[in-house]
């Protein structure tokens, strides 16, 4: 896996790191670029430049990437996934109250918590309140809760 930035990955064969470089023979004004767009809980990635996605050339030079898309740049193939791993981190929030779906208690600012990678809901995760790892699945979806679970999707599953 080759991280693009926080959370986004390109899973590929060795040499896939070349995907973020401009393709050979292309002018410097036509590099291949991965652009991140975030709106609320939704994150999108856009690919621009001289590339192929799922075997088709980008006729307009732009494509909104989806999980599992095959990306090819200059003969190097990779697969895109926006999947992120569950991790314990302090909850940072604005004015909204956040409640754990497992124990129903408020998760206070700076408390150790986990945001479900699939549904986006926060759960406590401390010695006193191990709400994330309490069960094998998230309280609201089928996301595994093992902190060492790894990625659910890999190119080998195609």
LUMROLUM-621796 format. One line per 5 residues: number of its first residue (from 1); their letters; for each residue x, y, z of N, C-alpha, C. Coordinates in nm, 3 decimals. Layout:
N
NUM) a) X:Y:Z:X:Y:Z:X:Y:Z  ...
This chain:
158
1) xxxxx) 0.085:-0.118:0.000:0.000:0.000:0.000:0.089:0.124:0.000  0.052:0.220:-0.081:0.126:0.345:-0.091:0.031:0.457:-0.054  0.055:0.527:0.057:-0.037:0.634:0.096:-0.026:0.754:0.003  -0.142:0.809:-0.038:-0.144:0.935:-0.112:-0.130:1.048:-0.011  -0.216:1.050:0.088:-0.209:1.140:0.205:-0.286:1.068:0.313
6) xxxxx) -0.340:1.141:0.408:-0.412:1.079:0.518:-0.523:0.988:0.467  -0.507:0.859:0.490:-0.615:0.767:0.463:-0.623:0.707:0.324  -0.592:0.778:0.219:-0.610:0.722:0.085:-0.489:0.639:0.046  -0.514:0.531:-0.023:-0.407:0.437:-0.056:-0.412:0.395:-0.201  -0.298:0.365:-0.254:-0.289:0.295:-0.381:-0.225:0.160:-0.352
11) xxxxx) -0.297:0.053:-0.375:-0.242:-0.080:-0.357:-0.194:-0.128:-0.492  -0.069:-0.166:-0.502:-0.015:-0.198:-0.635:0.106:-0.287:-0.625  0.156:-0.322:-0.740:0.278:-0.399:-0.751:0.396:-0.306:-0.723  0.517:-0.360:-0.699:0.633:-0.275:-0.677:0.651:-0.177:-0.791  0.691:-0.055:-0.756:0.709:0.049:-0.856:0.587:0.139:-0.870
16) xxxxx) 0.479:0.107:-0.798:0.357:0.186:-0.812:0.374:0.328:-0.763  0.477:0.352:-0.683:0.499:0.488:-0.636:0.518:0.585:-0.752  0.547:0.532:-0.871:0.563:0.616:-0.989:0.431:0.678:-1.032  0.318:0.632:-0.977:0.189:0.686:-1.018:0.172:0.833:-0.983  0.246:0.882:-0.886:0.230:1.023:-0.854:0.328:1.110:-0.932
21) xxxxx) 0.402:1.052:-1.023:0.493:1.128:-1.109:0.428:1.152:-1.244  0.482:1.247:-1.319:0.428:1.269:-1.453:0.473:1.155:-1.543  0.386:1.107:-1.631:0.421:0.997:-1.721:0.533:1.037:-1.816  0.617:0.939:-1.851:0.724:0.964:-1.948:0.665:1.015:-2.078  0.733:1.110:-2.141:0.689:1.160:-2.269:0.581:1.266:-2.260
26) xxxxx) 0.530:1.293:-2.140:0.427:1.396:-2.125:0.493:1.525:-2.082  0.438:1.635:-2.125:0.493:1.765:-2.086:0.463:1.790:-1.939  0.539:1.879:-1.879:0.525:1.909:-1.736:0.388:1.968:-1.703  0.317:2.020:-1.805:0.186:2.078:-1.776:0.075:1.972:-1.778  0.109:1.841:-1.794:0.010:1.734:-1.793:0.045:1.626:-1.691
31) xxxxx) 0.079:1.663:-1.569:0.110:1.558:-1.471:-0.019:1.487:-1.427  -0.002:1.369:-1.371:-0.115:1.298:-1.312:-0.124:1.343:-1.167  -0.243:1.387:-1.128:-0.261:1.443:-0.995:-0.379:1.378:-0.926  -0.364:1.350:-0.797:-0.472:1.301:-0.713:-0.515:1.416:-0.623  -0.642:1.456:-0.632:-0.693:1.568:-0.554:-0.797:1.517:-0.455
36) xxxxx) -0.785:1.563:-0.331:-0.877:1.522:-0.224:-0.981:1.630:-0.203  -1.106:1.588:-0.189:-1.216:1.680:-0.160:-1.293:1.622:-0.043  -1.317:1.704:0.058:-1.387:1.656:0.177:-1.506:1.744:0.206  -1.619:1.680:0.232:-1.741:1.753:0.267:-1.808:1.676:0.380  -1.798:1.731:0.501:-1.853:1.661:0.617:-1.781:1.531:0.640
41) xxxxx) -1.853:1.420:0.646:-1.792:1.288:0.663:-1.749:1.228:0.530  -1.793:1.286:0.420:-1.764:1.229:0.289:-1.632:1.282:0.234  -1.552:1.190:0.187:-1.424:1.225:0.125:-1.424:1.169:-0.016  -1.380:1.249:-0.111:-1.371:1.206:-0.250:-1.231:1.232:-0.300  -1.188:1.152:-0.398:-1.060:1.170:-0.464:-1.083:1.181:-0.614
46) xxxxx) -1.016:1.278:-0.675:-1.028:1.302:-0.817:-0.890:1.282:-0.880  -0.888:1.211:-0.992:-0.765:1.189:-1.067:-0.771:1.275:-1.192  -0.665:1.351:-1.218:-0.658:1.430:-1.340:-0.528:1.397:-1.412  -0.531:1.407:-1.543:-0.410:1.388:-1.622:-0.421:1.273:-1.719  -0.307:1.235:-1.776:-0.300:1.130:-1.877:-0.290:0.994:-1.810
51) xxxxx) -0.405:0.934:-1.783:-0.410:0.805:-1.715:-0.524:0.723:-1.773  -0.530:0.597:-1.732:-0.642:0.509:-1.765:-0.704:0.465:-1.633  -0.836:0.458:-1.631:-0.908:0.409:-1.513:-0.997:0.295:-1.558  -0.980:0.181:-1.494:-1.056:0.059:-1.528:-1.042:0.026:-1.677  -0.921:0.046:-1.729:-0.892:0.012:-1.868:-0.930:0.116:-1.971
56) xxxxx) -0.996:0.222:-1.931:-1.041:0.325:-2.024:-0.960:0.453:-2.006  -0.921:0.517:-2.118:-0.849:0.645:-2.106:-0.943:0.753:-2.055  -0.885:0.851:-1.986:-0.965:0.963:-1.936:-0.982:1.061:-2.052  -1.092:1.050:-2.122:-1.116:1.135:-2.239:-1.126:1.283:-2.201  -1.183:1.309:-2.084:-1.196:1.448:-2.038:-1.079:1.488:-1.949
61) xxxxx) -0.992:1.393:-1.916:-0.876:1.423:-1.832:-0.905:1.427:-1.684  -1.026:1.381:-1.644:-1.062:1.386:-1.502:-1.154:1.268:-1.469  -1.140:1.216:-1.346:-1.223:1.103:-1.302:-1.235:1.106:-1.150  -1.357:1.093:-1.099:-1.378:1.079:-0.955:-1.357:0.932:-0.922  -1.258:0.904:-0.837:-1.220:0.766:-0.806:-1.320:0.701:-0.711
66) xxxxx) -1.341:0.570:-0.732:-1.425:0.488:-0.644:-1.340:0.374:-0.590  -1.378:0.321:-0.476:-1.305:0.207:-0.420:-1.295:0.096:-0.523  -1.173:0.044:-0.538:-1.150:-0.066:-0.630:-1.115:-0.025:-0.771  -1.118:0.105:-0.803:-1.081:0.148:-0.938:-0.937:0.108:-0.968  -0.916:0.056:-1.088:-0.781:0.027:-1.135:-0.730:0.152:-1.207
71) xxxxx) -0.614:0.198:-1.166:-0.553:0.317:-1.225:-0.424:0.274:-1.293  -0.406:0.322:-1.417:-0.283:0.291:-1.491:-0.221:0.420:-1.542  -0.093:0.437:-1.509:-0.016:0.552:-1.556:0.113:0.499:-1.614  0.134:0.526:-1.742:0.258:0.485:-1.809:0.287:0.336:-1.792  0.184:0.254:-1.800:0.201:0.110:-1.790:0.209:0.055:-1.649
76) xxxxx) 0.208:0.141:-1.548:0.211:0.096:-1.408:0.067:0.092:-1.357  0.023:-0.026:-1.310:-0.113:-0.044:-1.260:-0.117:-0.038:-1.109  -0.226:0.019:-1.058:-0.250:0.022:-0.914:-0.400:0.022:-0.892  -0.442:0.000:-0.769:-0.583:0.000:-0.735:-0.606:0.102:-0.625  -0.713:0.179:-0.637:-0.744:0.285:-0.542:-0.840:0.236:-0.435
81) xxxxx) -0.814:0.276:-0.311:-0.906:0.254:-0.202:-0.897:0.371:-0.105  -1.010:0.421:-0.062:-1.014:0.529:0.035:-1.038:0.476:0.177  -1.023:0.346:0.194:-1.043:0.284:0.324:-0.939:0.335:0.424  -0.982:0.358:0.546:-0.891:0.398:0.653:-0.899:0.295:0.765  -0.794:0.286:0.843:-0.791:0.193:0.956:-0.846:0.260:1.081
86) xxxxx) -0.910:0.182:1.165:-0.957:0.232:1.294:-0.837:0.260:1.382  -0.840:0.374:1.449:-0.730:0.407:1.539:-0.783:0.486:1.659  -0.720:0.461:1.773:-0.757:0.534:1.894:-0.690:0.670:1.888  -0.772:0.774:1.907:-0.719:0.911:1.908:-0.813:0.999:1.990  -0.763:1.114:2.034:-0.850:1.202:2.111:-0.961:1.260:2.023
91) xxxxx) -1.079:1.266:2.078:-1.192:1.326:2.006:-1.174:1.477:2.005  -1.177:1.534:1.889:-1.176:1.680:1.873:-1.311:1.717:1.816  -1.377:1.811:1.876:-1.510:1.847:1.826:-1.540:1.993:1.851  -1.641:2.038:1.782:-1.687:2.174:1.798:-1.791:2.182:1.907  -1.905:2.240:1.876:-2.011:2.261:1.973:-2.104:2.142:1.989
96) xxxxx) -2.102:2.049:1.893:-2.193:1.935:1.899:-2.153:1.834:2.005  -2.250:1.781:2.076:-2.225:1.672:2.171:-2.214:1.543:2.091  -2.125:1.456:2.135:-2.105:1.327:2.070:-2.132:1.218:2.174  -2.220:1.124:2.137:-2.255:1.015:2.227:-2.211:0.883:2.168  -2.158:0.796:2.252:-2.114:0.664:2.210:-2.237:0.577:2.184
101) xxxxx) -2.246:0.509:2.070:-2.363:0.428:2.042:-2.368:0.298:2.126  -2.256:0.259:2.184:-2.252:0.135:2.261:-2.299:0.160:2.406  -2.237:0.258:2.475:-2.271:0.281:2.616:-2.369:0.396:2.636  -2.393:0.472:2.529:-2.488:0.584:2.530:-2.440:0.705:2.611  -2.316:0.703:2.660:-2.262:0.816:2.735:-2.196:0.915:2.640
106) xxxxx) -2.184:1.039:2.685:-2.117:1.142:2.607:-1.967:1.111:2.598  -1.911:1.136:2.481:-1.766:1.127:2.464:-1.715:1.270:2.474  -1.639:1.296:2.579:-1.593:1.433:2.602:-1.473:1.466:2.514  -1.455:1.593:2.490:-1.342:1.640:2.410:-1.212:1.590:2.470  -1.122:1.545:2.385:-0.991:1.491:2.420:-0.996:1.351:2.482
111) xxxxx) -1.115:1.289:2.489:-1.123:1.151:2.537:-1.071:1.056:2.431  -1.012:0.946:2.474:-0.966:0.843:2.380:-1.087:0.778:2.315  -1.089:0.780:2.183:-1.205:0.729:2.110:-1.161:0.676:1.975  -1.253:0.605:1.909:-1.230:0.553:1.775:-1.348:0.594:1.688  -1.318:0.648:1.570:-1.423:0.678:1.474:-1.432:0.560:1.377
116) xxxxx) -1.548:0.502:1.365:-1.566:0.386:1.278:-1.530:0.426:1.134  -1.438:0.353:1.070:-1.400:0.385:0.933:-1.513:0.370:0.832  -1.613:0.289:0.866:-1.722:0.266:0.771:-1.838:0.363:0.788  -1.891:0.376:0.908:-2.010:0.461:0.928:-1.978:0.598:0.988  -1.856:0.615:1.041:-1.815:0.745:1.092:-1.856:0.778:1.233
121) xxxxx) -1.921:0.686:1.303:-1.968:0.711:1.439:-1.854:0.687:1.538  -1.846:0.774:1.640:-1.741:0.765:1.742:-1.782:0.672:1.854  -1.683:0.597:1.908:-1.702:0.507:2.022:-1.591:0.538:2.124  -1.621:0.524:2.253:-1.515:0.531:2.354:-1.414:0.419:2.329  -1.289:0.440:2.368:-1.191:0.331:2.368:-1.082:0.363:2.469
126) xxxxx) -1.105:0.324:2.593:-1.008:0.342:2.700:-1.015:0.219:2.790  -0.929:0.214:2.889:-0.933:0.102:2.983:-1.067:0.097:3.056  -1.121:0.215:3.091:-1.248:0.222:3.163:-1.369:0.199:3.072  -1.360:0.247:2.949:-1.472:0.235:2.854:-1.420:0.180:2.720  -1.403:0.048:2.710:-1.354:-0.012:2.585:-1.469:-0.038:2.486
131) xxxxx) -1.549:0.063:2.459:-1.670:0.044:2.379:-1.642:-0.002:2.236  -1.535:0.046:2.174:-1.504:0.005:2.036:-1.471:-0.143:2.029  -1.385:-0.191:2.116:-1.341:-0.330:2.110:-1.430:-0.424:2.194  -1.536:-0.374:2.255:-1.625:-0.454:2.338:-1.687:-0.570:2.259  -1.719:-0.546:2.133:-1.780:-0.646:2.048:-1.696:-0.663:1.921
136) xxxxx) -1.724:-0.766:1.844:-1.646:-0.790:1.721:-1.681:-0.694:1.609  -1.793:-0.623:1.619:-1.838:-0.530:1.516:-1.878:-0.397:1.577  -1.873:-0.292:1.496:-1.919:-0.159:1.535:-2.063:-0.170:1.585  -2.100:-0.081:1.675:-2.236:-0.084:1.730:-2.342:-0.054:1.624  -2.304:0.011:1.513:-2.404:0.051:1.414:-2.386:-0.010:1.274
141) xxxxx) -2.273:-0.076:1.249:-2.251:-0.134:1.116:-2.167:-0.261:1.129  -2.126:-0.318:1.018:-2.053:-0.446:1.024:-1.901:-0.430:1.023  -1.848:-0.311:1.052:-1.705:-0.288:1.057:-1.642:-0.368:1.171  -1.539:-0.451:1.143:-1.469:-0.522:1.251:-1.403:-0.421:1.346  -1.398:-0.456:1.475:-1.347:-0.362:1.575:-1.208:-0.395:1.627
146) xxxxx) -1.147:-0.500:1.579:-1.010:-0.531:1.622:-0.919:-0.418:1.573  -0.841:-0.360:1.664:-0.756:-0.248:1.626:-0.642:-0.290:1.534  -0.615:-0.420:1.525:-0.512:-0.470:1.435:-0.573:-0.545:1.316  -0.698:-0.516:1.284:-0.770:-0.590:1.180:-0.712:-0.571:1.040  -0.647:-0.460:1.015:-0.593:-0.435:0.882:-0.702:-0.391:0.785
151) xxxxx) -0.666:-0.385:0.658:-0.759:-0.339:0.556:-0.856:-0.449:0.517  -0.981:-0.414:0.493:-1.084:-0.510:0.453:-1.076:-0.541:0.305  -1.028:-0.445:0.225:-1.022:-0.463:0.080:-0.877:-0.458:0.034  -0.839:-0.551:-0.051:-0.708:-0.548:-0.114:-0.726:-0.587:-0.260  -0.634:-0.545:-0.347:-0.646:-0.580:-0.489:-0.652:-0.731:-0.513
156) xxx) -0.594:-0.810:-0.424:-0.595:-0.954:-0.440:-0.735:-1.014:-0.431  -0.831:-0.940:-0.379:-0.968:-0.989:-0.365:-1.051:-0.969:-0.492  -0.989:-0.915:-0.598:-1.063:-0.894:-0.723:-1.086:-1.024:-0.794
